[in-house]
């Protein structure tokens, strides 16, 4: 028996496009000798359609698309497709078995995740019955994604006679996510004795990136086959005597290449799926914009990327030199627009209102807002989406300017800490040295006043990032973080800055999620909030 895995890049709401991909994979699977094709969770609608699922017309369109798909698939091939299903007044996260041009069986997801980036309880009702189908003399159990994170659905499938478990997934990437998947699936295998085929979605969908890396494990929990990460793929799994035969195992990338590929895929899909002609960004000569530029060129090609350097009297000459060097290294469209004249005009207009007041963050932020205005004007004129270049550390503590460096349509480094930014920059230079070494070695600075560095206003980034991770990603309190070895004054300062700047983050553009808890869908705090932790 040969079972094919369709690791598909689906797009939310693109019913016709998603069905066309399923049909293409089905034809290729049949040509490769497979008798069954396993597709990912909600592949027909894309994951997640979110509030489209609340529309009757959308649910009706999904049902029509499923019926048309069934007629278009090769009649001799069995295909398992994930899709939303409206049934008896309820909506289900479903998997349907298509055989001979029609739907023969349908399974409803039993365990609905309602944490982290998931809010399936908002849309779906729980299923309660196992589904086991007979295929070429083999009994195959079908479950969906979170169903394997609890023991009962897999046990019910086994008790209903299943000898192999097929798992449809839309499991988004975060650092070390594949290790978690292995552990969970091995737990289910240990409990049931069933080998598992795990088919995962791939591609970017708003802030989520699905990394693929679909895999097969035998009844002892040994990995026998794995598809590539961050790429569409068709895998053929051969079963002999009820066990999967060893096949190619594409290794999961290490930390830096995995995050870099996630950022590239997330950006590429956001730009191309939303039909933007390209991207533009402000190139400052600093590490964040340098990394953003490198990822953008790798993801989209140099012809789709434009960078603008906007120097002021506070811009160091080496920043200008490094920006020019990097633009030349990547062969992108590059221009320079000095902002001193505009800055002086703003200051002159504000002079009566600012009379007697010293130069402070008001004037610093004016520069950032001038730059944001220029970038947005170029975006309006030529259609490219503006990439903001702030990282997670800065966004966490508010070291960013509303309507300035936060102005844009996509925040590529939104979930990338400053320390990880440096790691990724060094990693990119191992491929080819496109980021000037001086950019990596210089102390980071916003260059909004003379002699400024980030550490004038913030703790060392190694300290800040560790506190941020403990507080944001693990919900540790002050005492727990201090117990990790950090100074009380640093812990209090950083956590209070994080709480105080929630209002800024609510106005930040969407960006790629790479950690287990990013700002946005993952972490939602009230803007008006009087609670003070540990007091």
C-alpha positions in Angstrom: 0.0 0.0 0.0 1.2 3.5 -0.9 -0.1 6.6 0.8 0.8 10.0 -0.5 1.2 13.1 1.7 0.3 16.5 0.1 2.3 19.2 1.9 0.3 22.1 0.4 0.7 25.9 0.7 -3.0 26.9 1.0 -4.4 30.5 1.1 -7.3 31.5 3.3 -10.5 32.0 1.3 -8.9 30.9 -2.1 -11.3 28.0 -2.6 -10.6 27.6 -6.3 -6.8 28.0 -5.9 -6.6 25.5 -3.0 -8.8 22.9 -4.9 -6.6 23.3 -8.0 -3.6 22.4 -5.8 -5.3 19.4 -4.3 -6.2 18.2 -7.8 -2.6 18.6 -9.0 -1.2 16.7 -6.0 -3.8 14.0 -6.5 -2.8 13.5 -10.1 0.9 13.4 -9.1 0.2 10.9 -6.3 -1.7 8.6 -8.6 1.1 8.8 -11.2 3.5 7.8 -8.4 1.4 4.7 -7.6 -0.3 5.9 -4.5 -3.8 4.7 -3.7 -4.6 7.3 -1.1 -3.7 11.0 -0.7 -3.6 12.6 2.7 -4.1 16.4 2.7 -3.6 18.9 5.6 -6.2 20.3 8.0 -8.6 22.9 6.4 -6.6 22.8 3.2 -9.7 23.5 1.1 -10.4 26.8 2.9 -6.9 27.7 4.2 -6.1 27.9 7.8 -7.6 29.9 9.4 -10.5 31.5 7.6 -11.3 33.2 11.0 -14.6 35.1 10.9 -15.3 34.0 7.3 -16.6 30.9 9.1 -19.4 33.0 10.6 -20.8 33.7 7.1 -23.4 31.4 5.7 -22.3 32.2 2.1 -18.7 31.2 2.9 -19.8 27.9 4.4 -22.1 27.2 1.4 -19.2 28.0 -1.0 -17.0 25.6 0.9 -19.6 22.8 0.5 -19.9 23.5 -3.2 -16.2 23.5 -3.6 -15.9 20.2 -1.9 -18.5 18.6 -4.2 -16.8 20.0 -7.3 -13.5 18.8 -6.0 -14.8 15.3 -5.5 -15.9 15.1 -9.2 -12.5 16.5 -10.4 -10.3 14.1 -8.5 -8.9 10.9 -10.1 -11.8 8.3 -9.5 -9.4 5.5 -8.5 -7.6 7.5 -5.9 -8.9 7.9 -2.3 -8.3 11.5 -1.0 -8.7 12.7 2.5 -9.4 16.5 2.6 -9.6 19.0 5.4 -12.4 21.5 5.2 -15.0 23.4 7.3 -18.4 21.8 7.4 -21.8 23.2 8.3 -24.0 20.4 9.5 -27.3 20.5 11.3 -26.7 24.1 12.4 -23.2 23.6 13.7 -19.8 24.2 12.0 -17.1 21.6 12.2 -13.5 21.3 11.5 -13.8 18.3 9.2 -11.9 15.7 7.2 -13.8 14.1 4.4 -12.9 10.9 2.5 -13.5 11.2 -1.2 -13.8 8.0 -3.2 -15.1 7.5 -6.8 -16.2 11.1 -7.2 -18.1 11.5 -4.0 -17.7 12.0 -0.2 -18.0 8.6 1.5 -17.1 9.5 5.1 -16.6 12.6 7.2 -14.8 13.1 10.5 -15.3 16.0 12.9 -12.3 17.2 14.9 -12.8 16.3 18.6 -10.3 18.5 20.5 -10.6 22.2 19.6 -7.6 24.3 20.7 -8.5 27.6 22.3 -5.2 29.0 23.5 -2.1 30.6 22.0 -2.9 31.6 18.4 -5.9 29.3 18.3 -9.6 30.2 18.9 -11.4 27.3 17.3 -14.0 27.2 20.0 -15.2 30.5 18.5 -16.0 28.8 15.3 -16.4 25.1 15.6 -18.4 22.5 17.5 -16.7 19.4 18.9 -17.0 16.0 17.2 -17.5 12.9 19.3 -17.1 9.9 17.1 -14.1 8.1 15.7 -13.7 7.4 12.0 -12.0 4.3 10.7 -12.1 3.5 7.0 -11.1 0.3 5.2 -8.6 0.8 2.4 -7.0 -2.0 0.4 -7.7 -4.3 3.3 -6.2 -1.9 5.9 -8.1 -0.1 8.6 -7.1 3.5 8.8 -8.1 5.9 11.6 -8.4 9.6 10.9 -7.9 12.4 13.3 -7.2 16.2 13.0 -4.2 18.1 14.5 -5.0 18.9 18.2 -6.7 15.5 18.4 -3.3 13.9 18.9 -2.4 16.3 21.7 -4.8 14.4 24.0 -5.1 10.6 24.3 -8.8 10.0 23.7 -9.3 10.5 19.9 -6.4 8.2 19.1 -7.6 5.6 21.6 -11.1 5.7 20.1 -9.7 5.2 16.6 -7.7 2.2 17.9 -10.7 0.7 19.7 -12.7 1.1 16.5 -10.2 -1.2 14.7 -7.6 1.2 13.3 -4.2 -0.2 12.5 -2.7 3.1 11.2 -3.4 6.7 12.2 -3.7 9.5 9.6 -3.4 13.0 11.1 -4.3 16.1 9.1 -2.6 19.2 10.5 -2.3 22.9 10.3 0.4 23.3 12.9 2.1 26.6 12.8 5.9 27.0 13.3 7.6 28.3 16.4 11.1 27.6 17.6 11.5 23.9 18.5 7.9 23.1 17.5 8.9 20.0 15.6 10.4 18.5 18.8 7.1 19.0 20.5 5.2 17.3 17.7 7.6 14.3 17.9 7.0 14.0 21.7 3.2 14.2 21.4 3.0 11.7 18.5 5.3 9.3 20.3 3.1 9.5 23.4 0.1 8.5 21.2 2.0 5.7 19.6 3.1 4.4 23.0 -0.5 4.4 24.1 -2.1 2.9 21.0 0.7 0.9 19.2 -0.4 2.6 15.9 2.0 3.9 13.3 1.3 7.6 12.4 1.3 9.6 9.2 1.4 13.3 10.1 0.6 15.6 7.1 1.2 19.3 7.9 0.3 22.5 6.0 3.1 24.8 4.7 3.2 28.5 3.9 2.6 31.9 5.4 -0.9 33.1 6.5 -0.8 36.6 8.0 1.5 36.3 11.1 1.5 32.5 11.1 4.0 30.4 9.2 3.3 26.7 8.7 6.5 24.8 8.3 5.4 21.5 6.8 8.0 18.9 7.9 5.3 16.2 7.6 6.5 12.9 8.9 5.9 9.2 9.4 6.6 7.2 12.6 6.4 3.4 13.0 4.6 1.6 15.8 7.7 2.0 18.0 7.9 5.8 17.6 10.9 5.7 15.2 10.9 8.4 12.5 10.9 6.6 9.1 10.2 9.5 6.7 10.1 13.3 6.8 9.3 15.9 4.1 11.2 19.2 3.8 10.6 22.2 6.1 9.2 25.4 4.7 8.5 24.1 1.2 5.6 22.4 -0.7 6.2 18.7 -1.2 4.7 15.4 -2.2 5.7 12.4 -0.1 5.0 8.7 -0.9 4.8 6.4 2.1 5.1 2.7 1.3 3.6 0.2 3.8 4.8 -3.5 3.9 3.4 -5.9 6.4 1.6 -3.1 8.2 4.7 -1.0 8.8 6.1 2.0 6.9 9.2 1.4 5.0 12.2 3.6 5.8 12.4 6.5 3.3 14.1 9.9 2.9 14.3 12.0 6.1 14.7 15.7 5.4 16.5 17.1 8.4 14.8 20.0 10.4 17.0 23.1 10.1 18.8 24.3 13.2 17.7 27.5 15.0 19.1 30.2 12.8 18.3 28.7 9.4 14.9 27.7 10.6 13.9 31.1 11.8 15.5 32.7 8.7 13.4 30.4 6.4 10.3 31.1 8.4 10.8 34.9 8.0 11.4 34.5 4.3 8.4 32.3 3.7 6.1 34.5 5.9 7.2 37.6 4.1 7.1 36.1 0.6 3.6 34.7 1.1 2.2 37.9 2.6 3.5 40.0 -0.3 2.6 37.7 -3.1 -0.7 36.4 -1.8 -1.9 40.0 -1.3 -0.6 41.0 -4.7 1.8 43.7 -3.6 4.4 44.4 -6.4 7.2 44.6 -3.9 8.5 46.1 -0.7 10.4 49.1 0.5 12.1 50.0 3.7 14.2 52.6 5.4 17.8 51.5 5.4 19.6 53.1 8.4 23.0 51.5 8.4 21.9 49.6 11.5 21.5 45.9 12.2 17.7 45.6 12.1 17.2 47.2 8.7 20.2 45.3 7.3 18.7 42.0 8.3 15.2 43.0 7.1 16.7 43.9 3.7 18.6 40.6 3.4 15.5 38.6 4.2 13.4 40.6 1.8 15.9 40.1 -1.1 16.2 36.4 -0.4 12.4 36.0 -0.2 11.3 38.2 -3.1 14.4 38.9 -5.3 16.2 42.1 -5.6 13.9 43.5 -8.3 11.0 43.6 -5.8 12.9 45.4 -3.1 13.6 49.1 -2.7 15.5 50.8 0.1 15.7 54.5 1.1 18.4 56.0 3.3 17.1 59.2 5.0 20.0 60.8 6.8 19.9 63.7 9.2 22.5 65.7 11.0 22.6 63.0 13.6 23.4 60.2 11.1 27.0 59.0 11.4 29.0 59.0 8.1 29.7 55.3 8.6 26.0 54.6 8.7 25.6 56.2 5.3 28.6 54.2 4.0 27.4 50.9 5.3 23.9 51.4 3.9 25.4 52.1 0.5 27.6 49.1 0.7 24.8 46.8 1.6 22.5 48.1 -1.1 25.3 47.5 -3.6 26.0 44.0 -2.2 22.3 43.1 -2.8 21.9 45.0 -6.1 18.7 46.6 -5.1 17.0 49.9 -6.0 18.5 52.4 -3.5 18.0 56.1 -3.0 18.8 58.8 -0.4 16.6 61.6 0.9 18.0 63.9 3.5 15.5 65.0 6.1 17.2 68.0 7.6 15.2 70.6 5.6 11.9 68.9 6.6 13.0 68.6 10.2 13.9 72.3 10.4 10.5 73.2 8.9 8.7 71.1 11.5 10.8 72.6 14.3 10.1 76.2 13.0 6.4 75.5 12.9 6.4 74.1 16.4 8.8 76.7 17.8 6.1 78.9 19.4 4.5 76.0 21.1 7.9 74.5 22.2 9.3 77.8 23.4 11.4 77.3 26.5 11.4 73.6 26.2 14.7 71.6 25.7 15.3 69.2 22.8 13.9 65.8 23.9 11.9 62.8 22.6 9.5 65.1 20.8 12.2 66.3 18.4 13.6 62.7 18.2 10.3 61.3 17.2 9.7 64.0 14.7 12.6 62.6 12.7 11.2 59.1 12.8 7.8 60.4 11.7 9.2 62.3 8.8 10.9 59.2 7.6 7.7 57.2 8.0 5.8 59.8 6.0 8.3 59.7 3.1 8.2 55.9 3.0 4.4 55.8 3.0 4.3 58.4 0.2 6.5 56.2 -1.9 4.3 53.2 -1.0 1.2 55.1 -2.2 2.9 56.2 -5.4 4.4 53.0 -6.5 2.4 50.3 -4.6 5.1 48.5 -2.6 4.3 47.7 1.0 6.5 49.3 3.6 8.4 46.9 5.9 9.0 48.2 9.4 12.3 47.2 10.8 11.8 47.2 14.6 12.6 44.0 16.6 10.7 42.3 19.4 12.9 43.7 22.1 12.2 47.3 21.0 8.5 46.7 20.4 8.3 45.1 23.9 9.6 48.1 25.8 8.3 50.8 23.5 11.6 51.8 22.0 9.8 52.7 18.8 7.8 55.6 17.4 4.1 55.5 16.6 3.5 56.8 13.1 7.3 56.8 12.6 9.4 53.7 12.5 6.3 51.7 13.3 4.5 53.1 10.1 4.2 50.3 7.6 2.3 47.3 6.4 4.4 44.4 7.7 6.8 44.0 10.7 9.2 41.3 9.6 11.2 41.2 12.9 8.2 41.7 15.2 8.8 38.4 17.0 12.6 38.4 16.7 14.6 39.5 19.8 17.6 41.8 19.4 20.0 39.0 20.4 18.4 36.7 17.8 18.7 39.5 15.2 22.5 39.3 15.6 22.5 35.6 15.4 20.5 35.7 12.1 22.8 38.4 10.7 25.8 36.3 11.4 24.0 33.2 9.9 23.1 35.1 6.7 26.8 36.1 6.3 27.8 32.4 6.3 25.8 32.0 3.1 27.4 35.1 1.5 28.7 38.2 3.2 26.1 40.7 2.3 25.8 42.5 5.7 28.9 44.7 6.3 30.8 43.4 9.4 30.8 46.9 10.9 27.0 46.9 11.1 27.1 43.8 13.2 29.9 45.1 15.5 28.8 48.7 16.1 26.8 49.5 19.2 23.1 49.9 18.1 21.7 53.4 17.9 18.6 55.1 16.7 20.7 58.1 15.7 18.1 60.7 16.7 20.5 62.8 18.7 24.3 63.2 18.9 26.2 60.3 20.5 23.0 58.2 21.1 23.2 54.5 21.7 20.3 52.1 22.6 21.9 51.3 26.0 21.5 54.9 27.1 17.9 54.1 27.5 17.7 50.3 27.9 19.5 47.6 29.8 22.0 45.4 27.8 20.0 43.5 25.2 21.2 40.1 26.6 19.6 41.1 29.9 16.5 42.7 28.4 15.8 39.8 26.1 16.1 37.2 28.9 13.7 39.2 31.1 11.3 39.7 28.2 11.3 36.0 27.4 10.6 35.0 31.0 7.9 37.6 31.4 6.2 37.5 27.9 6.7 33.9 26.8 6.5 32.1 30.2 4.4 34.5 32.3 7.0 34.6 35.1 6.5 37.1 37.9 9.2 39.4 39.3 10.3 37.0 42.0 10.7 34.2 39.6 12.7 36.3 37.1 14.9 37.7 39.9 15.5 34.1 41.0 17.0 33.4 37.5 19.8 35.8 38.5 18.7 39.2 37.2 18.8 42.4 39.2 15.6 43.5 40.7 15.8 47.0 39.3 16.3 45.6 35.7 13.4 43.2 36.2 11.0 45.9 37.4 12.1 48.4 34.8 11.7 46.0 31.8 8.4 44.5 32.9 6.9 47.8 33.6 8.0 49.1 30.2 6.4 46.0 28.6 3.1 46.7 30.3 3.1 50.4 29.7 3.6 50.0 25.9 0.7 47.7 25.1 -1.1 50.6 23.4 1.8 50.9 20.9 1.8 47.3 20.1 -1.9 47.3 19.3 -1.1 49.8 16.5 1.8 47.9 15.1 1.6 46.1 11.8 1.3 42.3 11.5 4.5 40.4 11.5 5.9 36.8 11.4 5.5 34.8 14.6 8.6 32.6 15.4 8.4 32.2 19.2 5.9 30.3 21.2 4.3 33.5 22.3 4.5 36.7 20.2 2.7 40.0 20.5 -0.7 40.0 18.8 -2.8 36.8 18.7 -0.8 35.1 21.4 -0.7 37.8 24.1 -3.7 40.1 24.7 -3.6 42.5 27.6 -6.1 45.3 28.3 -4.9 48.8 27.2 -6.6 50.3 30.2 -5.0 48.3 33.0 -4.3 49.2 36.6 -2.9 45.8 37.7 0.7 46.0 38.8 2.5 42.6 39.0 4.0 41.5 42.3 2.7 44.5 44.2 
